[in-house]
Amino acid sequence: MPSKKQIILVTGPARSGKSEWAEKLALEMDQSVIYLATSQIDSTDLDWLARVKKHSQRRPPQWQTQEVPRDLAGAIALIREPHCLLIDSLGTWVANLLDQEQEVWERGVEELLQCVQSSPLSQIFVAEETGWGVIPAYASGRVFRDRLGSLTRQIGQRADTVYLVTGGYALDLTQLGSRT
């Protein structure tokens, strides 16, 4: 891939291969990679710890990892060239901020989107598709789904390339589809 700034969105359902595809794309950037992990580590959640460990073992040892559960815009703004950022994942980031009032959430999203646009760095975002099922029966589930869906769409509108990964296959939606 060329070394000019790119914004890439990799989206799809759970366990579809999104992170692996994003990691492959990051390797192809031919730049040092900073992995922005949005998860919050809970030492009592052994399943989550095992998932995080599996992800980290898969990444090349020279990649830097920063844990950024809340201030994603701030983290992106502080990083300088020549790096490629891999942000995994938007869904986890949204979940971490689910307690925010809508106005605070919207200001934070605007700050993130401005930072994505103004950063000179290539950025690869991983996002989960949650809106393909039923409407959640509980309020926090609907807020999560709506916020993640809207954020994913807004990142997608700014992206140079959008991939849908499902069943271990990546489809380049920018080649196959049209923007809405």
N, C-alpha and C positions, 0 to 999 in steps of 0.2 A: 504494500500500500504506500502511496505517496506520503511524504512527511509533513504536508500542510495540515493545518488544523482540520479535524473532522469531528462531527458530533454523530454518534451512532447510538441507536436504541435497539436493544435486543429484548424482545418480549415473548411471552408464551406461558403456558400453564406450568404448574408445579412439576418438578422432576422431569422436565422435557429436554434438558440439555442446554438451557439458556446460559448458565454460568460458564460451562465448558466452551460454548461457541464464543462468548465474549472474551474469554481467556485466549482463545486461538486468534481472534482479531487483534487483541492487544499485543501478542507476540509478533504479529505481522507488521505492526507499526514501526518496528525498528527504532524504538526509543525506550528509555528506562520507564518502567511502569510503577505507578503508585496505586495500590489497591485501597480504595476507600470502603471499608466494611461498615455497614450501617447497623449491624446487630449490636444489641446490648448483651453482654455476657452475664449469665446467671449461673453461678457455680453450683447451684442445687439442681439445675435442669440438665441431667446427664445426657439425655437425647440431643438437646441443643448443642451441648459441648462436643458431642461426637460429630454432629453435622459440621460445626465450625472447624473442627480438626481435619475432617475429610477435605473440606474446601481448601484449607491452608496447606495441606500436604500436597495437593495437586498443583499448586502454584510454584513457579520457579523460585529458588531461594534468594535470587538477587532482587526480586520485587520487594518494594517497601510496602508495608501494610500500616494503615492508620485506621483506628476505630473512631468512627464519626456517627454516633447514634442520633445526634440532634442538629448540630450546626454544620450542615452540609455546604451551604453557601460560603460560610466563613472558611472552611477547609479548602474549598476550591480556590478561593481568592488568595490564599496564602501560598499556594504552590506556584512555582515559576518554571519556565521552560528549562530544558527540553524534556518533558515528561508526557506520558500518556496516562490519563486517569481512567481507572476501571471502577465504577461505582456499583456496588452490589449489596443491596438492592433497594429500589425505590419503594417496594411494598413494605419492607422492614422499616425503612425511614418513616413512611406514613404511619405505620403502627406505633412507632415511638412517639409520635406527635398527636396521636388521636385525642388526647386530653385538651388540646388547644381549642379555644373559641374560634368560630369560623372566621372572624375578622383577622385574628392573629395568624391563623393558618394561611389565609389568602395573602397577607403581607409577606409571610415567610416564603411562599411559593413564588411571588413576584421577585423577591430578592434572589432566590435560587435561579430563576429563569434569566434575570439580568446578569448574574454571575456566569452562567453557562455561556451566554452570548458574548460577554466581554472578555472572558478568559482566552488567552492565546493557545491554550492546551487542547490537544485532542482528548475527547471524553467519550467513554463507552458506558452507557447506562444499561443496567439489567432491571427489568420490571416484570412483575407477575400480572397475568391477565386473570382478573377475578370476576368480571362481569358477564361471563358466559353461562352462568348458572341462574338459579332462582334468586329473586330479590330476598336478601336476608330478612328474617322475621324480627330481628332485634335492631334497635336504633344504632348502636355502635358499629354493627356489621354493615349497615347501609352507609353510614358516614365513611367508613374505611373504603368500601367499594367505590363510592362516588368520588372521594378525594383521589384515590389511586388512579381511577379511570381518567379523571380530568387531568391529573399531572402527567400521566403517560401520554395522553393525547397532545398536551402542550409541549412536552419534550419531543415527541414525534414530529410536530410541526416545525421544530427548529433543527431537526436532525437531517444530516446529509443522506444517511442510509438508515432504514428501519428493517430489522429482521424479525420474522415470526419463527420461533423454534418450537416444534412439536414432534413428538415421537422420535427424537434424535435427529431430525432434519431441519435445516435452516432455509427459510424462504426469504428472498430479498423482496420485500413489499414495495420498495421504491422502484423496482424494475417491473413488478407484476401488477401494481395497483395505481390508483390515482389518489391524490390528496383530497380530503373533503373540505 
